[in-house]
Amino acid sequence: MIIGRWQLVETLGTPRSWSMLTAGTTPREWASYQRAVPARLQPLIAAAHDTGMPVDEILPKSRNPWSELRFRAEPVPWPGAPAHAVKVWVGPQGTDDQLRVAPFQVDAQARVVRVHPAGLGPHFGSTPVEYTGAEPFERIERFDRALEFVDALHRSEPASRWSGVATVHSRIGPRSLLVAARNGDGEQRHAWRGVAVDVTDSVAPQHKSFEAATLELLRESQPGLYLVIVDTAQVRAVRWVTEPMPGLTWRGVDERTVPHPDDRPRIVALRAEVLAGATRAELSGLRLAAEAGGWLTVDVEVSPLPGGGAAPAFVLAQLQVTALSG
């Protein structure tokens, strides 16, 4: 048992599957819970998880290194559901310097992310937030494995788990967040539960990648050009690479309503072209719903992004605005 540092136990699955996510702010990412926590202390962690209430006591005198030290277990709650994690401390009394942790849930079918950010500190906000579609990425500075995570959510293979570190904007500057999530099986396989842990003290925030900076230069050199990553499964926006297209209806909507109804067959044909192996495909005069009503007209060029499967899971779409119509 680590003495004098907070540790985070993820409790996203059954008790037999619990694991360690951090030692202090150092990511451990699915390390063995049974090896890290003595059997004598595991019921105390289970009590904090099961009741949703903190456990705080002085451990009995023994020959163990943690003899007569203070034990604290702080659950990371989600309203009306089991705790997503438990923060654990064994050491001298008087420490309140806890890990900063926020729980979240993802509906992978509806592509809705719900977050309770208060546990990360006031610089991330205090009220629950709901994001849809590409919205979660607006706060992210760098997330090299973002598409891997999106693909895992899309596939939602039963009893999966995923973790990685992202650099995220906050009111006090960029922070490194360890993101870890697991799903269920059967009908629950699209329901993911997770935690975001501030690990900035151990993992320095990352600047934008060279590739992202290059794409920004491309955007600046061509006014009216916008870049977005789109999935090939349902042709939905995953992440804006540039800033989102001004005036486009895309936040919090059913994305099937964004293209003009008469243009949907052309989109289906473009998708088929990409899945058949095309390395580049174009679509001119595509009409997309404008926030103020009417339609934005854009020319589209898509290129498949490399991935592990036989068919591309994502494409990079370049959207060149050509007109606004009523």
MARSETI-22017 format. One record per residue: residue number from 0; residue in one letter; x, y, z of N, C-alpha, C in turn. Coordinates in steps of 0.2 Angstrom, whole numbers, m for minus. Example, Ala and Ser with C-alpha at 12.3 -4.5 7.8 and 13.67 -1.06 7.14 Angstrom:
% MARSETI-22017
SITE   resi   resn     n_x     n_y     n_z    ca_x    ca_y    ca_z     c_x     c_y     c_z
SITE      0      A      66     m28      39      62     m22      39      66     m16      39
SITE      1      S      64     m11      35      68      m5      36      64       0      39
% end
This chain:
% MARSETI-22017
SITE   resi   resn     n_x     n_y     n_z    ca_x    ca_y    ca_z     c_x     c_y     c_z
SITE      0      M       4      m6       0       0       0       0       4       6       0
SITE      1      I       3      11      m5       7      17      m5       5      21       1
SITE      2      I      10      24       5       9      28      10      10      35       9
SITE      3      G       6      40      11       7      47      10       5      50       3
SITE      4      R       2      46      m1      m1      49      m8      m8      46      m9
SITE      5      W     m12      51     m12     m18      49     m14     m18      44     m20
SITE      6      Q     m22      39     m20     m23      34     m25     m30      34     m28
SITE      7      L     m31      33     m34     m38      32     m37     m39      25     m39
SITE      8      V     m45      22     m36     m47      16     m38     m53      17     m42
SITE      9      E     m53      15     m49     m59      15     m53     m64       9     m51
SITE     10      T     m70      11     m51     m75       6     m49     m81       6     m54
SITE     11      L     m78       6     m60     m83       7     m66     m86       0     m68
SITE     12      G     m84      m5     m65     m86     m12     m67     m88     m16     m60
SITE     13      T     m88     m22     m61     m90     m26     m55     m83     m26     m50
SITE     14      P     m84     m27     m43     m79     m26     m39     m73     m31     m41
SITE     15      R     m74     m36     m44     m68     m41     m45     m64     m38     m51
SITE     16      S     m67     m33     m55     m63     m30     m60     m60     m23     m59
SITE     17      W     m61     m21     m52     m59     m14     m51     m51     m14     m52
SITE     18      S     m49      m8     m53     m41      m7     m54     m39       0     m52
SITE     19      M     m32       1     m52     m29       7     m50     m28      12     m56
SITE     20      L     m30      18     m55     m29      23     m61     m23      27     m60
SITE     21      T     m22      29     m53     m16      34     m52     m13      32     m45
SITE     22      A      m7      34     m45      m3      34     m38      m1      41     m37
SITE     23      G      m4      45     m33      m3      52     m33      m6      54     m40
SITE     24      T      m3      59     m43      m5      61     m50      m2      57     m56
SITE     25      T       2      52     m54       5      48     m59       0      42     m62
SITE     26      P      m1      42     m68      m6      37     m71      m3      30     m70
SITE     27      R      m7      26     m68      m6      19     m67     m10      15     m72
SITE     28      E     m16      17     m74     m20      15     m79     m21       7     m79
SITE     29      W     m26       5     m75     m28      m2     m75     m23      m6     m71
SITE     30      A     m19      m4     m67     m15      m8     m62     m19     m12     m58
SITE     31      S     m16     m18     m55     m20     m22     m51     m22     m19     m45
SITE     32      Y     m29     m19     m43     m31     m17     m37     m30     m22     m31
SITE     33      Q     m30     m28     m33     m29     m34     m28     m21     m33     m25
SITE     34      R     m17     m32     m30     m10     m31     m28      m8     m25     m24
SITE     35      A     m12     m19     m26     m10     m13     m23     m13     m11     m17
SITE     36      V     m19     m14     m15     m22     m13      m9     m23     m19      m5
SITE     37      P     m20     m19       1     m21     m25       6     m28     m27       7
SITE     38      A     m29     m34       7     m35     m37       8     m39     m34      14
SITE     39      R     m35     m32      20     m38     m29      26     m41     m23      24
SITE     40      L     m39     m19      19     m42     m12      18     m47     m12      12
SITE     41      Q     m47     m17       9     m52     m17       3     m59     m16       5
SITE     42      P     m62     m20      11     m69     m18      13     m70     m11      15
SITE     43      L     m65      m7      17     m66       0      18     m68       4      12
SITE     44      I     m64       2       6     m65       5       0     m72       3      m3
SITE     45      A     m74      m3      m2     m80      m6      m4     m86      m2      m1
SITE     46      A     m85      m1       6     m90       3      10     m91      10       7
SITE     47      A     m86      13       5     m86      20       2     m90      20      m4
SITE     48      H     m88      15      m8     m92      14     m15     m99      12     m14
SITE     49      D    m100       8     m10    m107       5      m9    m112      10      m6
SITE     50      T    m110      14      m1    m114      19       3    m114      26       0
SITE     51      G    m108      27      m4    m108      34      m7    m105      39      m2
SITE     52      M    m103      36       4    m101      41       9     m94      40      11
SITE     53      P     m90      45      13     m83      44      15     m82      39      20
SITE     54      V     m76      36      20     m74      32      26     m68      35      29
SITE     55      D     m68      37      35     m62      40      38     m61      37      45
SITE     56      E     m55      34      46     m54      31      52     m46      30      53
SITE     57      I     m44      29      59     m37      27      61     m37      19      61
SITE     58      L     m32      17      57     m31      10      56     m28       7      63
SITE     59      P     m30       1      64     m27      m2      71     m20      m3      71
SITE     60      K     m17      m4      77     m10      m5      78      m9     m12      75
SITE     61      S      m3     m13      71      m1     m19      68       6     m19      66
SITE     62      R       8     m25      63      15     m25      60      15     m22      53
SITE     63      N      10     m20      51      10     m17      44      13     m10      44
SITE     64      P      15      m8      38      18      m1      37      12       4      38
SITE     65      W       6       2      38       1       7      39      m2       7      46
SITE     66      S       1       4      50      m1       3      57      m2      10      60
SITE     67      E      m8      11      63     m11      17      66     m10      24      62
SITE     68      L     m10      23      56     m11      28      51     m18      30      49
SITE     69      R     m19      36      47     m26      38      45     m28      35      38
SITE     70      F     m34      32      38     m36      29      32     m42      34      29
SITE     71      R     m42      36      23     m48      39      20     m50      37      14
SITE     72      A     m56      36      12     m59      34       6     m65      38       4
SITE     73      E     m64      42      m1     m68      47      m4     m71      45     m10
SITE     74      P     m78      43     m11     m81      41     m17     m82      47     m22
SITE     75      V     m81      45     m28     m83      50     m34     m90      48     m36
SITE     76      P     m95      52     m34    m102      50     m35    m104      52     m42
SITE     77      W    m110      48     m44    m114      50     m49    m121      50     m47
SITE     78      P    m125      55     m47    m132      55     m45    m136      49     m47
SITE     79      G    m139      45     m42    m143      40     m43    m140      33     m46
SITE     80      A    m133      33     m45    m129      27     m48    m123      26     m43
SITE     81      P    m120      20     m44    m114      18     m40    m109      23     m42
SITE     82      A    m104      24     m37     m99      29     m38     m94      26     m43
SITE     83      H     m91      31     m47     m87      29     m53     m80      27     m50
SITE     84      A     m78      30     m45     m71      29     m42     m71      30     m35
SITE     85      V     m66      28     m31     m64      30     m24     m57      32     m24
SITE     86      K     m57      38     m21     m50      41     m19     m48      38     m12
SITE     87      V     m42      36     m12     m39      32      m6     m33      36      m3
SITE     88      W     m33      37       3     m27      40       7     m25      35      13
SITE     89      V     m19      34      13     m16      31      20     m10      35      21
SITE     90      G     m10      38      27      m4      42      29      m6      46      36
SITE     91      P      m1      51      37      m2      55      43      m9      59      42
SITE     92      Q     m11      61      48     m18      65      48     m16      72      45
SITE     93      G     m22      75      43     m22      82      41     m21      84      34
SITE     94      T     m21      79      30     m20      81      22     m27      82      19
SITE     95      D     m28      87      16     m34      88      12     m33      89       4
SITE     96      D     m26      88       2     m24      89      m4     m26      83      m9
SITE     97      Q     m32      83     m10     m35      77     m14     m34      77     m21
SITE     98      L     m34      71     m24     m34      71     m32     m41      75     m34
SITE     99      R     m40      78     m40     m45      81     m43     m48      76     m49
SITE    100      V     m55      74     m48     m58      69     m52     m65      71     m54
SITE    101      A     m67      70     m60     m74      71     m62     m76      65     m65
SITE    102      P     m83      63     m63     m86      58     m67     m89      60     m73
SITE    103      F     m90      55     m78     m94      57     m84     m97      50     m87
SITE    104      Q    m102      51     m91    m105      45     m94    m106      47    m101
SITE    105      V    m106      42    m106    m106      43    m113    m112      38    m115
SITE    106      D    m117      41    m119    m121      36    m123    m118      36    m130
SITE    107      A    m115      30    m131    m111      30    m138    m116      30    m144
SITE    108      Q    m122      28    m143    m127      27    m149    m129      35    m150
SITE    109      A    m131      38    m145    m134      45    m146    m128      50    m147
SITE    110      R    m122      48    m145    m116      52    m145    m117      58    m140
SITE    111      V    m119      57    m134    m120      62    m129    m115      60    m123
SITE    112      V    m112      65    m121    m107      65    m116    m110      69    m110
SITE    113      R    m111      67    m104    m113      70     m98    m107      70     m93
SITE    114      V    m106      76     m90    m100      77     m86    m102      81     m80
SITE    115      H     m99      79     m74    m100      83     m68     m93      86     m66
SITE    116      P     m91      92     m68     m84      94     m68     m82      97     m62
SITE    117      A     m86      98     m57     m84     101     m51     m78      98     m47
SITE    118      G     m78      91     m47     m72      88     m44     m65      90     m47
SITE    119      L     m65      93     m53     m59      95     m56     m56     102     m53
SITE    120      G     m61     105     m50     m59     112     m47     m63     117     m51
SITE    121      P     m64     123     m48     m68     129     m50     m66     131     m57
SITE    122      H     m60     130     m59     m57     132     m66     m60     128     m71
SITE    123      F     m64     122     m70     m67     118     m75     m75     119     m74
SITE    124      G     m77     123     m70     m84     124     m69     m87     120     m63
SITE    125      S     m93     122     m61     m96     118     m56    m103     115     m57
SITE    126      T    m106     116     m63    m112     114     m65    m112     108     m70
SITE    127      P    m116     103     m70    m116      98     m74    m117     100     m82
SITE    128      V    m113      97     m86    m113      99     m93    m115      93     m97
SITE    129      E    m118      94    m103    m120      89    m108    m117      91    m115
SITE    130      Y    m114      87    m118    m111      88    m125    m114      83    m130
SITE    131      T    m115      86    m136    m117      81    m141    m112      81    m147
SITE    132      G    m112      76    m151    m108      76    m157    m101      78    m156
SITE    133      A     m99      83    m159     m92      85    m159     m90      90    m154
SITE    134      E     m95      92    m150     m95      97    m145     m89      96    m140
SITE    135      P     m88      90    m137     m83      89    m132     m76      91    m134
SITE    136      F     m75      91    m140     m68      93    m142     m66     100    m143
SITE    137      E     m71     104    m141     m70     112    m142     m65     114    m136
SITE    138      R     m65     110    m130     m61     112    m125     m54     108    m125
SITE    139      I     m53     104    m130     m47     100    m130     m41     104    m135
SITE    140      E     m36     105    m132     m30     107    m135     m26     102    m139
SITE    141      R     m25      96    m136     m22      91    m139     m24      84    m136
SITE    142      F     m26      79    m141     m28      73    m139     m26      68    m144
SITE    143      D     m20      66    m144     m17      62    m150     m21      55    m151
SITE    144      R     m24      53    m146     m28      46    m147     m35      47    m147
SITE    145      A     m37      53    m149     m44      55    m149     m48      50    m154
SITE    146      L     m46      49    m160     m50      45    m164     m50      38    m162
SITE    147      E     m45      36    m159     m45      29    m156     m50      28    m151
SITE    148      F     m51      33    m147     m56      33    m142     m63      33    m145
SITE    149      V     m64      38    m150     m70      38    m153     m72      32    m157
SITE    150      D     m67      28    m160     m68      22    m163     m70      17    m158
SITE    151      A     m67      17    m152     m69      12    m146     m76      13    m144
SITE    152      L     m78      19    m144     m85      21    m142     m90      19    m148
SITE    153      H     m88      20    m154     m92      18    m160     m93      10    m160
SITE    154      R     m88       6    m159     m88      m1    m159     m92      m4    m153
SITE    155      S     m90      m1    m147     m93      m3    m141     m94     m10    m140
SITE    156      E     m88     m13    m141     m88     m20    m140     m89     m22    m132
SITE    157      P     m93     m27    m131     m95     m28    m124     m89     m28    m119
SITE    158      A     m90     m25    m113     m85     m25    m108     m78     m23    m110
SITE    159      S     m78     m17    m113     m72     m14    m116     m70      m9    m111
SITE    160      R     m63      m7    m111     m61      m1    m107     m56       2    m111
SITE    161      W     m55       9    m110     m50      13    m114     m48      19    m109
SITE    162      S     m41      20    m110     m39      26    m106     m33      30    m110
SITE    163      G     m33      36    m109     m28      40    m112     m27      47    m109
SITE    164      V     m22      51    m111     m21      58    m108     m23      63    m113
SITE    165      A     m27      68    m112     m28      74    m116     m26      80    m113
SITE    166      T     m24      85    m117     m23      92    m114     m29      96    m115
SITE    167      V     m32      99    m110     m39     102    m110     m38     109    m107
SITE    168      H     m42     114    m111     m42     121    m108     m45     121    m102
SITE    169      S     m43     126     m97     m47     128     m91     m45     135     m90
SITE    170      R     m49     138     m85     m48     145     m84     m41     147     m81
SITE    171      I     m37     142     m79     m31     143     m77     m25     141     m82
SITE    172      G     m27     139     m88     m23     137     m93     m24     130     m94
SITE    173      P     m20     127     m99     m20     120    m101     m19     115     m95
SITE    174      R     m23     110     m95     m22     104     m90     m22      98     m93
SITE    175      S     m18      93     m90     m17      86     m92     m23      82     m89
SITE    176      L     m27      79     m92     m32      75     m89     m31      67     m92
SITE    177      L     m31      63     m87     m31      56     m88     m39      54     m89
SITE    178      V     m41      51     m95     m48      50     m96     m48      42     m97
SITE    179      A     m52      39     m92     m53      32     m92     m60      30     m92
SITE    180      A     m62      25     m96     m69      23     m97     m70      16     m98
SITE    181      R     m76      13     m96     m78       6     m97     m85       6     m99
SITE    182      N     m87       1    m102     m94       0    m104     m96      m7    m101
SITE    183      G    m103      m9    m102    m105     m15    m100    m106     m20    m106
SITE    184      D    m110     m25    m105    m111     m29    m111    m119     m30    m112
SITE    185      G    m120     m34    m117    m127     m34    m119    m130     m28    m121
SITE    186      E    m136     m26    m118    m140     m20    m119    m136     m14    m117
SITE    187      Q    m131     m15    m112    m127     m10    m109    m121      m8    m112
SITE    188      R    m120     m11    m118    m113     m10    m121    m112      m3    m124
SITE    189      H    m117       1    m125    m116       7    m128    m116      12    m122
SITE    190      A    m117      10    m116    m117      15    m110    m110      14    m107
SITE    191      W    m107      20    m107    m100      20    m105    m100      24     m98
SITE    192      R     m96      22     m93     m95      26     m87     m87      28     m87
SITE    193      G     m86      34     m84     m79      35     m84     m77      41     m79
SITE    194      V     m70      42     m79     m68      47     m74     m62      51     m78
SITE    195      A     m62      58     m77     m57      62     m79     m53      64     m73
SITE    196      V     m46      63     m73     m42      64     m67     m36      69     m69
SITE    197      D     m36      75     m65     m31      80     m67     m24      77     m65
SITE    198      V     m20      76     m70     m13      73     m69      m7      78     m71
SITE    199      T      m9      84     m71      m5      89     m73       2      89     m70
SITE    200      D       2      88     m63       8      88     m59      13      83     m61
SITE    201      S      11      78     m65      15      72     m67      16      72     m74
SITE    202      V      11      74     m78      11      74     m85      10      81     m88
SITE    203      A      15      84     m91      15      91     m93      10      92     m99
SITE    204      P       6      97     m99       1      98    m105       5      99    m111
SITE    205      Q       2      96    m116       6      96    m123       3     102    m128
SITE    206      H       8     104    m131       6     109    m136       3     106    m142
SITE    207      K       0     110    m147      m3     107    m153       2     103    m157
SITE    208      S       0      98    m160       4      94    m164       6      98    m170
SITE    209      F      12      95    m173      14      98    m179       9      98    m185
SITE    210      E       5      92    m185       0      91    m190      m6      96    m189
SITE    211      A      m8      97    m183     m13     102    m181     m11     109    m183
SITE    212      A      m5     111    m182      m2     118    m183      m2     119    m191
SITE    213      T       0     113    m195       0     114    m202      m7     115    m205
SITE    214      L     m12     111    m202     m19     112    m205     m21     119    m203
SITE    215      E     m19     122    m198     m22     129    m196     m19     134    m201
SITE    216      L     m12     132    m203      m9     137    m208     m13     136    m215
SITE    217      L     m15     130    m216     m19     129    m222     m25     133    m222
SITE    218      R     m29     133    m216     m35     136    m215     m34     144    m216
SITE    219      E     m29     146    m213     m27     154    m213     m26     156    m221
SITE    220      S     m23     152    m225     m21     153    m231     m27     153    m236
SITE    221      Q     m32     150    m234     m38     149    m238     m45     151    m235
SITE    222      P     m46     158    m235     m52     160    m232     m59     156    m234
SITE    223      G     m63     154    m229     m69     151    m231     m68     143    m231
SITE    224      L     m62     141    m229     m61     134    m229     m61     131    m222
SITE    225      Y     m65     126    m220     m65     123    m214     m64     116    m214
SITE    226      L     m61     113    m209     m59     106    m209     m63     102    m203
SITE    227      V     m65      96    m204     m69      93    m199     m68      85    m201
SITE    228      I     m67      81    m195     m66      74    m196     m73      71    m195
SITE    229      V     m75      67    m200     m82      64    m200     m81      56    m200
SITE    230      D     m86      53    m197     m86      45    m197     m89      43    m203
SITE    231      T     m87      37    m205     m90      34    m211     m96      29    m210
SITE    232      A     m97      28    m203    m102      24    m201    m109      27    m203
SITE    233      Q    m110      33    m200    m116      37    m201    m115      44    m204
SITE    234      V    m109      45    m206    m107      52    m209    m109      57    m204
SITE    235      R    m106      57    m198    m107      62    m193    m101      65    m191
SITE    236      A    m101      72    m189     m95      76    m187     m93      73    m181
SITE    237      V     m86      72    m181     m83      69    m175     m79      75    m171
SITE    238      R     m75      78    m175     m71      84    m172     m70      89    m177
SITE    239      W     m70      95    m175     m68     101    m180     m61     101    m179
SITE    240      V     m57     101    m184     m50     102    m184     m48     110    m184
SITE    241      T     m52     114    m188     m51     121    m187     m57     123    m183
SITE    242      E     m58     130    m182     m64     132    m178     m70     130    m182
SITE    243      P     m76     129    m179     m82     127    m183     m84     132    m188
SITE    244      M     m87     130    m193     m90     134    m198     m95     139    m195
SITE    245      P     m93     146    m196     m98     151    m193    m105     150    m196
SITE    246      G    m110     151    m192    m117     151    m195    m120     144    m197
SITE    247      L    m116     138    m196    m118     132    m197    m122     129    m191
SITE    248      T    m128     126    m192    m131     122    m187    m128     115    m186
SITE    249      W    m125     115    m180    m121     108    m178    m121     107    m171
SITE    250      R    m122     111    m167    m122     110    m159    m129     107    m157
SITE    251      G    m129     102    m154    m135      99    m150    m141      98    m155
SITE    252      V    m140      95    m161    m145      94    m166    m144      87    m168
SITE    253      D    m150      84    m171    m150      78    m175    m146      79    m181
SITE    254      E    m140      76    m182    m136      78    m188    m139      76    m194
SITE    255      R    m144      71    m194    m147      69    m200    m151      75    m203
SITE    256      T    m153      80    m199    m157      86    m202    m152      92    m204
SITE    257      V    m146      91    m204    m141      96    m206    m141      97    m214
SITE    258      P    m140      91    m217    m140      91    m225    m147      93    m227
SITE    259      H    m147      96    m233    m153      97    m236    m156      90    m238
SITE    260      P    m162      88    m238    m165      82    m239    m163      79    m246
SITE    261      D    m163      84    m251    m162      82    m258    m155      80    m259
SITE    262      D    m150      82    m254    m143      81    m255    m141      74    m252
SITE    263      R    m145      71    m248    m143      65    m244    m141      59    m249
SITE    264      P    m145      58    m254    m142      53    m259    m135      54    m261
SITE    265      R    m134      60    m262    m127      62    m265    m122      60    m259
SITE    266      I    m123      61    m253    m119      60    m247    m118      52    m247
SITE    267      V    m123      49    m248    m123      41    m247    m118      39    m253
SITE    268      A    m119      42    m259    m114      40    m264    m107      41    m263
SITE    269      L    m106      47    m260     m99      49    m258     m96      44    m253
SITE    270      R    m100      42    m248     m98      38    m243     m96      31    m246
SITE    271      A    m100      29    m251     m99      22    m254     m93      22    m258
SITE    272      E     m91      28    m261     m85      29    m265     m79      28    m261
SITE    273      V     m79      31    m255     m74      31    m250     m73      24    m247
SITE    274      L     m78      21    m246     m78      14    m243     m76       9    m248
SITE    275      A     m76      11    m255     m74       6    m260     m67       7    m262
SITE    276      G     m63      12    m258     m56      13    m259     m54      19    m262
SITE    277      A     m58      24    m263     m56      30    m266     m52      34    m261
SITE    278      T     m46      37    m263     m42      41    m259     m44      48    m259
SITE    279      R     m48      50    m263     m51      57    m263     m57      57    m266
SITE    280      A     m62      60    m264     m69      61    m267     m71      68    m266
SITE    281      E     m76      70    m270     m78      77    m270     m86      77    m271
SITE    282      L     m88      83    m268     m96      84    m268     m96      92    m269
SITE    283      S     m99      94    m274    m100     101    m275    m107     103    m273
SITE    284      G    m108     110    m271    m115     112    m270    m119     109    m265
SITE    285      L    m115     106    m259    m119     103    m254    m122     108    m249
SITE    286      R    m129     107    m248    m132     112    m244    m133     110    m237
SITE    287      L    m131     114    m232    m131     112    m225    m135     118    m221
SITE    288      A    m139     115    m216    m143     120    m213    m139     126    m209
SITE    289      A    m142     132    m210    m139     138    m207    m143     139    m201
SITE    290      E    m139     142    m196    m142     144    m189    m148     149    m190
SITE    291      A    m147     153    m195    m152     159    m196    m157     157    m200
SITE    292      G    m157     150    m202    m162     148    m207    m159     148    m214
SITE    293      G    m162     144    m219    m160     143    m225    m154     139    m225
SITE    294      W    m149     139    m230    m144     134    m231    m138     137    m233
SITE    295      L    m132     135    m230    m125     136    m232    m124     131    m238
SITE    296      T    m121     134    m243    m119     130    m249    m111     129    m248
SITE    297      V    m109     123    m248    m102     121    m248     m99     116    m253
SITE    298      D     m93     117    m255     m90     112    m259     m86     107    m254
SITE    299      V     m86     101    m255     m83      96    m250     m78      92    m254
SITE    300      E     m72      91    m250     m67      86    m253     m66      82    m247
SITE    301      V     m66      75    m247     m64      71    m242     m59      66    m244
SITE    302      S     m55      65    m238     m49      60    m239     m49      55    m233
SITE    303      P     m49      49    m234     m49      44    m228     m43      45    m224
SITE    304      L     m44      44    m217     m39      44    m213     m36      37    m211
SITE    305      P     m30      36    m210     m27      29    m209     m30      26    m203
SITE    306      G     m31      20    m203     m34      16    m197     m32       9    m197
SITE    307      G     m35       5    m192     m33      m2    m192     m37      m6    m196
SITE    308      G     m43      m4    m198     m48      m8    m201     m47      m9    m209
SITE    309      A     m50     m13    m212     m50     m14    m219     m53      m7    m223
SITE    310      A     m58      m5    m220     m62       1    m223     m60       7    m218
SITE    311      P     m59      13    m221     m58      19    m216     m64      20    m212
SITE    312      A     m62      21    m205     m68      23    m200     m69      31    m200
SITE    313      F     m64      35    m203     m65      42    m203     m62      45    m209
SITE    314      V     m65      51    m211     m62      55    m216     m61      62    m214
SITE    315      L     m56      65    m217     m55      72    m216     m59      76    m222
SITE    316      A     m64      80    m220     m68      83    m225     m66      91    m225
SITE    317      Q     m64      93    m231     m63     100    m232     m69     104    m234
SITE    318      L     m72     109    m231     m78     112    m233     m76     119    m235
SITE    319      Q     m78     121    m241     m76     127    m244     m83     131    m245
SITE    320      V     m85     136    m241     m91     139    m241     m91     143    m248
SITE    321      T     m97     142    m252     m98     146    m258    m104     150    m258
SITE    322      A    m109     149    m254    m115     153    m254    m119     152    m248
SITE    323      L    m124     157    m247    m129     157    m241    m135     158    m245
SITE    324      S    m140     153    m245    m146     154    m248    m152     153    m243
SITE    325      G    m158     156    m245    m164     156    m241    m168     149    m242
% end
